[in-house]
Amino acid sequence: MRVLLIEDEDKLCEFMKKGLEEEGYNVDVAKDGRSGLELAFEWSYDIILLDLMIPEIDGLEVLRKIRAKGLETPVLIITAKTSKEDIVRGLDLGSDDYLTKPFSFEELLARMRALLRRSKAKDSFSMEYGELRLDPYTRKLFISSREIDLTEKEFMILEYMFKNREKPLAREEIAKYVWGERMDSTNIVDVYVNFLRKKMEPVSKKRYIHTVRGIGYVLKNET
């Protein structure tokens, strides 16, 4: 799971990033609204944790721009503001939940899990492309009626491709989504794409994951 944390308090930011990574999340950090928007528009995230009181562009404006762009990524507002007006405005602008400071890390995780479950339930109806269907609950791929088991990394690669279907994706993009900042080489992407092709093509009788020369890969339904 990939998280975008937009928070300018250094100690809190470090605490949250470390804790989330220990829980298995890949975390990107932005210390201001402008860089937060750039990351949100450039990469695909499973959830965004957004502080309201951040420099450059405030959190509510960041939220407004995210929703205006058509991004449906779950957004959890994290704020020291306790006025009902700010909270209501955030919810009206499209946030999915809010958490007021100070908060326990356990509560943060619980709120995140709830939003991710809700998001997966919504995605489960849209993760289809041609004869392919990717099930977020079972983490399996279905080609027509045939069920194909996937490893966790194989699922994440296909999930990212489904979210960006027919869009050429650089190997670096895919590696960052699946393995986070810890990957020094993108060769592992080629290895896993080869694994996926070997599982998919004997069933589909055609290629869905195409190589884009000089870039990476694209999920495309071509006859």
N, C-alpha and C positions, 0 to 999 in steps of 0.2 A: 504494500500500500504506500502511495506517495503523498506526502503532506507538504503544503506550502504554509510556512509560518511567517506572518507579517507582524513583527513586534520590534519596538525600538529599545526596550529595557534590556540591557546587556545580561544582567544576572538571570532574569526570568527567562530570557531567550535561550541562554546556555542550559539552564535547568530543564526547560521543556524539550529542547532538541536532544539532549543526552538521554532523558527519560524515554522519549518516544523511540529513539534509535535502539535502546535496550529492549523495547517491546517489539522490535522488528519492522518499524516504519522507516521509510526513506524520507528524510526531511531536508527541504530547501528553505533557506532563511532570507528574508528581506527586512532591512532595518528602516525602510521608509515606504510611503505609498507609491511613489513613482517606480521604484525598482520592483515592488510587489506586483504592480500591474504588468510590468514587462515580463516577469516570470509567469504570471497567470495566463498571459496571452501566448507565450511561446511554448509552454509545456502543458501536458495533461496531468491534472492532479485528481486524487480521489477525494480530498477534503482540503479546505482552506481555513486556517485559524487566523483571525483578523482582529488586531487591536484597533480601537477607534481613534485613540490619541497618538497618531504617528505623524512624523514630519513630511514635508513636501506636498503630499496629498492626504487629507484626513481619511480615516477609515470608512466613513459613510459615503464619501465620494468614490473611493476605491470600489466599494460594494456596488454603487450605482453603475459605474463603468463596466464592472464585470457582468452584471445582469444585462446591461444595454448591449453588450457584445454577444449576448445569447448563450453565455456559459451557464450551465446548470449545476456546476460543481457545488456540493454542499458547503456552506459557509457558517462557521461557528464564530460569533463575535465574542471576543475576550476583552473586557473593559473595566476600568476603575470607575467609570461613570455609573451612577445608580439612579439617575432621573428616569422616570417612566417615559418621558418624551423621547430621549435618545434611544431607549430600548425599542419603543414602539416604532420609531422612524426606521431603525435598522431592520426590524421585522417587515415593515411595509416595503422597504427597498429590496427585500429578497433574501435576508439572512434566514437560516434554518433553525437557529437556536442561539442562545447567548449564555455567557458565563461571567459573573462579576468577580473581580479581584477583591481579596485574596481567595484562592480556591485550592482544593486538594488535587493532587495529581490523579488520584483514583476517580474523582468526579469528572475531571477532564477526559480520562479514558472512557468512562461510561457514556458521556455525552457523545464522544466521537463514535463509539461503537453503535450507538442508537442511530446516528445520522448515516453512517455507512450501511447499516442494515436497510434503512429506508431507501437509500440511493440504489442499493443492489436490487431491491424489490422492483424499483422503477425501471432499472436497466435491464432486468431479466426479460422484459417484453420487447426490448429494442435491439438486443444483441443478435441480430439475424442479418445474413447477407447471402443472397442467392440460396443455395441449398445448405448453407452452413448455419448452425445455431450454436452459440456459446452460452453455456449455463453458468451464471455466477455462483449459484448455490452448490452444485455438485462439482464445479470446476472441470466440467467435461465438455468436449466438442461433439456435436451431432452433425453428421453429413447425411442428409435425408433422414432415414430412420436408424442409421448405423451409429453406435456410440463409440467414441474414441477416448481412451484415458490420456490425460495430460499430466506432466509434472508441473510443479508450481511455477517454474520459470517459463515453461512452454505456454502455460495458460496466460501469464502476464504479457508475454510477447504478442500472443493473439489478441488479448484484450486491448492492448494499445493499438494494434492494427485495425481492430473493429471500430474503435473510437475515431480512427483517422482513415477510414476506408477510402481507397482510390487516391490517397494522398501519398506521394513519395516520402519516405521517412529515412533520415540519415541513420547510419549505424550508431552514431554517438547519441542520438535521441533515444533510440530503443534501449541502448545500454544504460543510459541514465535513468530511464523509467523503471527498468527491471532491477538493476543492481545499485542504483544511486551513484554517489560521487566516488565510491570505492573502486570502480573499475578503471584500470589503467590502459586496457586494451579492448578494442571492439571485435577482435577475432572470435570471441565467445558467442557473439550474435550470429555469425555465420554458422557456427557449430549447431546452435539451437534451431536456426531456420532449417538446416539440413535435417535435423531430427523431426521437425514438424512436417516437412515435405514427405519424408518417408512414411509417416503415419497417415497423412491426408491423401496423397495422390493415388495409392492403390484403391482407395474407396471412391474418391471423386472422379477418377479417370481423367483428371485435368489439373493444371496448376493454378492455384489461387495466390500463392506468394511469389511474386515476380521480382527478379533482380533489376534494379535501376542502376545502370552503369555510372560509376563515379559518385553515387549517392548512398544507396542502401537497398531498401525493399519497399514494395507496395502491395497491399491486399487489393486484388482486382479480379473481377469475374469476367474472364475473356473466353470466348469459344475457340 
